[in-house]
Every structure is written in C-alpha cells, then in structure tokens.
C-alpha cells in the first residue's frame, strides 16, 4: 500500500530524523542528532525549534526565556545551540508538556552550561519518571535502547532525570517578564500532559496533544492512552482561537481558521472512535467485532493534517476497549489458554505438518497477508528451529510491515521479524 502524497509529507516531517530501529538517542547523550536544528520565528520573540525528532517552543521575555520541552537526551547540545542562536537571555523556566523521554531528557546540556531554570510540570510527571525507573529494562527493550559500557541503561536511576522543581494539578498561571503563561492539564498519550497558552502572543505550545498527524492514542506496546480527554483538550485549545500552535512533532501549525479546522476535526475524529467502541461494548459485542466494524468517514481519513502515519484508528479502538473492559478478548479458549506453542503444534498436526502450513501461508500471502500471517506464525511457533517456517514467517512479517502506513504497526511487525530471525541462533 503506497502512502498518499500528503501522508508521505507528514511522515517525513514527523519521523525523518528518527530511525525506530536505532532509538538510542532518545535516552543517550552520546547519540546527538547530526542534523542542524530547524528554527522558525512564530511570532515576535517566539520560536518553534526542531532539534531532532521532537519540537520545542521558546518564548523570550524581558526576564528571561520560557522553554517548553527539552527534546531527547541526544538533542541537548543541538537545542542549546539553537536557543543561543536567537537569544542570549538566561533560561528562566522550562515546562515539560509530559514525562516522555523525547520531551524531557535534553535539558542536561543547559544545566551543564550553568543555566538554573525552574522546571515546571504536571504533578503526574513525577510518578511517570518513577515508572520509567521501575520499567527501565522494558522501556529499553521497546525502544531499541542498548546498555552502555557499564551494562546500565539510561533512565534507570533518579540521577538520570532532571526532576520538576514545581508541579501543579489542574491549571497554573506563571508570570515571567510581566507576561502570563497559562498551563493547562490534559490527558492524551499520558495522564500528565500540559499545554501552554501565551495569550498576549496567541500561541499555544501543545506538546504531543497536536502533531499534524493522527494522534498516538492507541500505541499497542505502551500504557493506557486517553482518547476522550485528548478530544477535550483539542476543543479547549480551539476555543482560544490561537494563531499558531507549536506541535510536539511534525510541522508547525499556523493560521486561525486552519487551526480551528484541525483541532475541531481532531476532536470529532477521536470521539467517533470512542463512541463506536462504547456502543459495541454496551451491546455485548466481541472485541474483534467492535474493531472489525469500525468505519472512518472520509472527512477524517483524508484530512491533510490527520494522516494515520504513526498510530491508527483500530489501535485507538482497542485502547478504548482496554480502558473500559478487561484484558480478556471474550473468546472462552483465551480465558485460560493452552500454551501458544502447544496450540501451534496441534494446528500444524491437523494441517498435515509444518510444511503444509508454510506452503499455504506463502500461497495466501499473494492475496491475504493478514491471514497468511496467522498461518506463518503457527508454523513458526510449532517449531522455531524449522528453517522453512522461520523464513516464511520473516518474509511475511516484512511484507506486512511494508504494507502498513502507520509507524507503530511497522515497528511492531519488524520487532517480531527480528525476534524470528534470532530465534534459531
């Protein structure tokens, strides 16, 4: 499946600086991005900065700089250079829009340069950082992070974080240089999100609540996302009628009417998925039935600022199911299942052997890659040392990955492909 041109543009803008197979620069200071940062003046004394895969907002005041987010660990030096290319004022305040590593870990470069800003975040960021410490191995595994020379992973002890020095719960108004900056709590990718409104400039720094592509509200390998509250935040931002929004990733968003369209459409898109899912749950449908019956209207699917190049609607649907229902998918056999490998061996025996599964998987791959993937997976798990089963599984996973427009689907399929490639070693 080829990307439509608008999706190609969005994908390049959002992910052109990030190779998901080499995500170490999110955590590691030693992997600074080689690209020169992008710096755009959004309004007087206001800049959109893209030092790597994430965006940063910078507001200059007479009292000093207000910086919203700090990039990945590897972005620190690049971000510092970008900031100093437009202002020599001291860094007065840093605001974390949420606790993800690509938004908080680049501040070390400023601290090592002698800056001592106040660090402001929602109160849940502290718990988010502690969860990072508790699940350092899991995060490293998911993000492709390799241990350092001492065997330790980045972000597994308290000294790896630049902790907030001030937190808030619902809303907080800061005054810097005589100018108000209003922080509002939201939920989206996380439960600790903040978006920042600079009313005198009519600029919002939204973090990942706005990215210029379909929102990451269903990531299949991460903790709970919040599609409903994400829609709430989009509507609240739209009500302020901003002239520009500094996005968390991707392109800068500008234009009062254009932003009205993007923010309100984003809210309606998410509510469409949530409403469909809740109707299905309340009707007692199986989880797969709910996902399989999800239809996306063309006004959402073809919106130029909401292409599904990262997450995708069916993943959001499953995330809503997870939020309101249990982990059980409703199939009785899956409540107390037999080991997966045992099931796969029995299926292979019924099919006439692993070879029969492999042959049929390859045949189906020409017309139905999704169904072929199931057969190839059974063949592989029936005997992970079987070279034909392994080869078929690897091939079909890669073909499925190339077929997917969303990065999360691609990453999940390719992670499984790498596992299959290593299984017989």
N, C-alpha and C positions, 0 to 999 in steps of 0.2 A: 504494500500500500504506500503510494508516494505521498509526501507531505504536500498539501496545498501551499501556494506561494506565501500566503500570509502566515502560515504555521512555520514555514522554513525561516522566515524573518524573525518570528518570535523565538524560535528555538535557538537561532544564532545569537540573538541579543541576550537571552537568558542563560545560555549554557555554553557559549563559545569559549569561555575561559575556564571551563570545568570539565575534566575527564573523570567520569564517575568511577572508573577503574583505578584511578590514582588520586583519591580524595584526601591524601595525607596533608595537603597544605591547609585544610580546614583546621587541623589540630597543631601542626608542627610549624614552629618559627623558622625552621631550616628550609622550607619549601616556598619561599616568596615567589609570587607570580612574576614572570618576566615582562609581561605587557605593561606599557606605560598606562597609568590611570587615566580614565576619562573624567574631565571636569567641565561642567556646564553651569553657567550662571542662570539660575531660575528666576530670580527677582533681585533687586538691589541687595547686595551683601548676603546673598543666599545661593548656595551651590549644591548641585547634585554631583556626587563623586562616585565613580565605579572603579575601585582599586583592583578588583578581581571578579569573582562570581557574584558578589553582593554589592548593594548600593548603600551609600552613606549620605546623610543630609548634614549640611554645615550652615550655621547661621552666625554671622558676625554681628556683635553688639558693641556698644561703647565700653562695656565692662569686660568683654572677652567673648570667646567662642562657645556656642552651644553645638555639640556634635551629636547627631542621632545615629547610633550604632557605630561599630568599630571594625567590622569586617572579620575575615578569618585570621587565624594566627599568622599565616604566611603573608597576609596583606598588610601587616603593620607598617613596615618601612615604606612601602609604596603609598599607603594612605597618609603617613606623616609628610612625605614629600609633597603630595597633592595639596594637603591643607596649607603647608608653608608656601606653596606657590601662589596662594591667593590672599593670605593674611599672616601677619606676624603677631597677632594678638594672642594672649595666653588662652589655653584651653580651660574655660570656666566650668562647664558642665557637660557630662556625657550621659545620654539617655539610651538605655537598652530597650529596643522595641520588644524583645523577648529573649529567652535564655539559650537559643540555639548557638552552637559554636561558630557558625559563619557570621554571626552578628556581634559577638562579644569578645572574641579572642585576639583581636588585633590591637587592643589598647596598650599592650605591654610596650610597644615601640614609643608611645608618647610618655609613658611613665619612666622608661629608661632614659628618655631625653630630658627629664626633670619636670614634666608637667604634673600638676597635682589637682585634677578636677574633682568636683563632686560627681559621684556616679549614681544615677537615679534609675530606678526600675520598679516594676510592679512587685509586690511582696512575694508573689509565687516564683519569681526568678530564683530566689534563694533555694527553695525546695527543688527547683529544676536543676540547679547546679549540683545539689547533693544527690539527685538521682543520676546525674552524669557520673559522679564518683562511684556510686553503688553499681552502676552497669557499664563501667569502662570497657571491659572486655567485649560485651555485647555491642556497644557503640563502635568500637574499633573494628569488630567483625563486619558489621553492617556497612560501615563507611570505607572499608578497604584500608584502614589505618594500620601501618606496620609498627611494631615495637621499636624503640630506639636502641642504641648500642648497649644500654644497661638492662634491656629486656622490659623496660617500663613503657607503658603507653601514656601519651599526653592526656591530660584531663582525668587523672585518677586520684589526685590528692588535692587538698584545699589550696595549696600554694600555686596550683596551675591556673587558678581563676583570679580575675580582678573583680572582687565582690562589690555589690552595690553598697554605697555609704548612706543612701537614703531610699526608703521604699514608701509606697502608697497603696491604697486599696481600690478606690473607685475613680477618683479624679484628683488631680493636683495641678495648681497653677503656680508656675515659677515666674519670678520677675528677674530678668537679667538685663542690665543696662537700661532699666526703666521700661522694658518691654515685656508683655506677658507671653508665656508659652504654656499652653494648656495640654496636660497629659490626660488621656482617657484610657481606662482599662477596656480591653476587648478580649474575645476568645476567637481563635482561628486554628492555626497549626498547633497552638499551645493554649494553655489556660492562663498564661502570664503575659499576654500581649498588651502593648501600649502603642497608641498612635498619638502624634503630637501635632497640635494646631497652633500656628503662628498667625493670629487674627489680623495683626497690622500688615502682614505681608500676603495674607490669604493663601498660605502654603501649608500643606499637610505633609508630614513625614510619616508614612503609613506602615513601614516595615513590610512584613510579608502579608499583611491584610490586603495589599494591592500589588500585583506583579506584572500585569499586562498579558497574562495567560490564565487558563483555567486554574482555580485555586487548589492548593495542595491540602485538600480537606479529606483525603481518603487513603493516604500513603499506607500500603499494605504491610510494611515492616516496622512501622513506628507506633507510638502510643496514640491514644484517642485524639481525634480531631473534632472540631466544633462547628459544623456547617451552619446551624441555625444562628448562633451568636456571630458568626462571620457575616451573615447577611445583615444582622442588626448593625454591626459596625459600619458596613458599607452604606447603609441608609443614613446613619448618623453623620458620616463624612459628607455624603451628598447634600444633606440638609444645610451644611455650612457654605455650599457653593464655592469651593476653592477654585483658584485659578491654576494651581499646579499641585501635583502630588508626587513627592519623591518616593518612588516604589522601592520595595525590598530587593527585587531582582528585575532584570529586563530593562526596558526603556522607561525614561521619564514620561509621566503622563501630564499633559497640559491642555488648557482650553476649558473654560467654564462649562459650555454646553457639552463638549466631548466627555468631560468628567461626569457630568450628570448622567449621560447615557451609559458610560462604562460602569459606574458604581451602582446605579439602579438596576441595570441588566444583570450584573453580578449577583445582587441580592435576589432577584427573581429566579435566576438560574439555580442557585442553591436551594431556595425554597421549593422549587419544582421537584427537585430530587428528594428533599426531606418529606414533602407532602406525599409523594408517591410511595415512599418507603413506609411511612406510618400507616397509610391506608392498607398496604399489604400486610403489615404486622397485625393491625387491628382486625383484618379479615381472616387471620389464621393461615396465610399462605406460607409455603416453604420459602426459606431464604433464597434459594436459587430461582424460584418462580418470581419473586419480587425483582431480583436483578435482571432476569431474562426479559421481563415485561417493561422495563424502563425504556421510555422513548424520549428523546431530546428534541424539542422543537427547533426548526431551522434558525429562528431568530437568536437562539442561544448558541447552537452548534456552529453557526457561520459568523459569529461576531468577531471582528478582526482583532479585538483585544482580549478575547477569551478562548483562544485555541487550546485544545487538550494536549499540549506538548510535554507536560510534566506528569501531573496526575490525570485521572479520567473519571467520568461520571459514575461508572459502575463501581469503582473503588469507593467513591463517596457514599454510594448507596449501601455498600457493605459496612462502611464505618458507622452509618446511622443505625443499621441493624445491630452492630456490636454495642452501640451506646444504649439502646433501648431493650435489647434482648440478651440472652446468654450466649455462651460460646458454641453451644450445640446447634448444628445446622438443621435439625429436625428429622434427619434420616435415622431411624432406630438403630441401624447397624453401626452408626458412628457415635452412639452414646457410650458404649463400652466396646470399642472395636478390637478386632484381632490385630496383631502387629502388621504394619503395612507390607513388609517383605513377605510375610506368610500369605497375605491376600494375593499379592502379585504372583507368587509361585503357584497358587491354586488356579488363578486365571490362566497362567501360561500352560499348566497341565490340561485344562479344559480346552484351550485353543489348539492343542497338539504340539506344544513345546514353545520355547522362546523364539526359535526361528520363525514359527508361524506368526507370532506377534510382531516380530521385526518386519517380516515381509508385508503384512497388512498395514503396519504403521507407515512404511515407505509408500505403499500404494495410496493410502488415504492422504498422505502429505501433498499430493498433487491437487486435491480438491477440498480438503477439510483439515487444515493444520491443527486446529483445536482438538478435534477428535483423534488425530494422529498422535498428538502429544500424550494423550492418556495411554494409548497402546504402547508407545515407546517407553513411557515411564514404568508401566507394569513389567515390560521386558527387562528394563534396566534393574529394577528392584528385585525381580525374581532371581537375578544373578548379576551382581555388579561387576563381576570379573569377566563376564562374557563380552568379547571384543565387538561382536556384531551388534549386540544390544547397546553397548556403550556408544558405538559410532552412530547408530541410528538416533539415539537419544540426544547426543551432542548436536547432530546435524539439524534435527527438528527443532530443538530449542533455539538454535541460532536463526533458523528461518522464521520462527515465530517472533523472535526479537526484532528482526528487520522489518517485520510486518506491522509492528506496533508504533503508533505516533507518539505515545506517552513515554517519557524517560523512565518513570517508575516501573512500568511494565518491562521495558527493555532491560533495566538493571536487574530486576528480579529473575528474568529468564536467563540472562547471561551469568548471573551468580550461580544459578543451578547448572548451567553448562560447565562452568569451571569446576564445580564440585564433581560433576560426572567425569570430567577429563582426569581428575586426580584420584578418583575412587579406586582404580585398579593398580595404582602405583605402589 
